């Protein structure tokens, strides 16, 4: 199983960062590997999101999101063809009116064989870029 975690401090309010990561429909614009997003259900405290990603080939999966504004977005795999496990969280802690600490945690396990060293490297290399993409989105909100 591959896992990763990262913590950053960004010069945006926690509420804006939270808004950026819960704007699921904009993920294809923010993340190059996301081809399509369908919001299946959504409320203030939860959502079910179907993602279609393209990593060598196209895969779809559904994540069940748990949301607590503006400090937490957590998810767990509901269904999909590529992952055995896909769970994690964004934890956002205000650091003043225009700053927040963001902790991202992810644990994935694939149904197809991929050496752990490769999956760990993919996750760790993409993580800083992905977090920065959400930061840029939040700055523009």
C-alpha positions in Angstrom: 0.0 0.0 0.0 1.3 3.4 -0.9 0.9 6.4 1.4 1.9 10.0 1.5 1.5 13.0 3.7 2.5 16.6 3.4 2.0 19.8 5.4 2.3 23.3 4.0 1.4 26.8 5.1 -0.4 29.0 2.5 -1.1 32.7 2.5 -4.8 32.3 1.9 -7.7 32.1 4.3 -8.7 28.6 5.4 -12.3 29.2 4.0 -10.9 29.9 0.5 -8.7 26.8 0.6 -11.6 24.7 1.7 -13.7 26.2 -1.1 -11.1 25.3 -3.7 -10.9 21.6 -2.6 -14.7 21.2 -2.4 -15.2 22.7 -5.9 -15.2 19.2 -7.3 -16.5 20.2 -10.7 -13.4 22.3 -11.3 -10.9 19.4 -10.7 -10.4 18.8 -14.5 -9.2 22.4 -14.8 -6.9 22.1 -11.7 -5.5 18.6 -12.1 -4.3 17.4 -15.5 -4.9 13.7 -14.9 -8.6 14.2 -14.1 -10.7 14.0 -17.2 -14.1 14.2 -15.7 -15.9 14.7 -12.4 -19.6 13.9 -11.7 -21.1 15.1 -8.4 -23.5 12.2 -7.6 -24.7 13.6 -4.3 -23.8 16.7 -2.4 -24.7 18.4 0.9 -22.9 20.7 3.4 -21.4 17.7 5.2 -20.9 15.0 2.5 -20.6 14.3 -1.1 -20.3 11.3 -3.5 -18.0 12.1 -6.4 -17.2 10.0 -9.5 -13.8 10.7 -10.9 -12.5 9.7 -14.3 -8.7 9.9 -14.4 -6.2 9.2 -17.2 -3.0 7.6 -16.1 -1.8 5.5 -19.1 -5.5 4.6 -19.6 -8.8 5.9 -18.4 -10.2 4.7 -15.0 -13.3 5.7 -13.0 -14.0 5.5 -9.3 -16.4 6.9 -6.7 -15.2 8.5 -3.5 -17.5 9.2 -0.5 -16.5 12.6 0.9 -17.0 13.8 4.5 -16.8 17.6 4.9 -16.6 19.9 7.9 -16.3 23.5 6.8 -13.6 24.9 6.8 -11.3 22.4 8.4 -11.7 18.9 7.0 -12.4 17.0 3.8 -11.9 13.3 4.2 -12.7 10.5 1.7 -13.0 6.8 1.3 -13.3 4.6 -1.7 -16.9 3.6 -2.5 -16.3 1.8 -5.8 -14.0 1.6 -8.8 -11.9 -0.6 -11.1 -8.3 0.5 -10.2 -8.2 1.0 -6.4 -8.5 -1.5 -3.6 -8.0 1.4 -1.2 -8.2 5.1 -1.7 -8.6 7.1 1.5 -7.3 10.3 2.9 -8.0 13.8 4.1 -7.3 17.5 3.9 -7.0 19.1 7.3 -7.0 22.9 7.2 -6.1 25.0 10.2 -6.4 28.8 10.2 -3.2 30.5 11.0 -4.7 34.0 11.1 -7.2 35.8 8.8 -5.1 35.3 5.6 -3.2 32.1 6.2 -3.8 28.4 6.8 -1.9 25.3 7.5 -2.9 22.4 5.2 -2.2 18.8 6.0 -2.8 16.2 3.2 -2.8 12.5 3.8 -3.4 9.8 1.3 -3.3 6.0 1.3 -3.9 4.0 -1.9 -3.6 0.4 -2.9 -4.1 -0.7 -6.5 -6.0 -3.7 -7.8 -3.4 -4.1 -10.5 0.2 -4.9 -9.7 2.6 -2.0 -9.4 5.8 -2.1 -7.5 5.5 -0.2 -4.2 8.5 1.9 -5.0 6.8 3.2 -8.2 3.4 3.9 -6.6 5.1 5.7 -3.7 7.2 7.8 -6.1 4.1 8.7 -8.2 2.2 9.8 -5.1 5.1 11.7 -3.6 6.1 13.5 -6.8 2.5 14.5 -7.7 1.6 15.6 -4.1 3.5 18.9 -4.0 2.3 19.9 -7.5 -1.3 18.9 -6.7 -1.3 20.9 -3.4 0.2 23.9 -5.2 -2.6 23.7 -7.8 -5.3 23.9 -5.2 -3.4 26.8 -3.5 -3.4 28.7 -6.9 -7.1 28.0 -7.3 -7.8 29.3 -3.7 -5.7 32.5 -4.4 -7.9 33.2 -7.4 -11.2 32.9 -5.5 
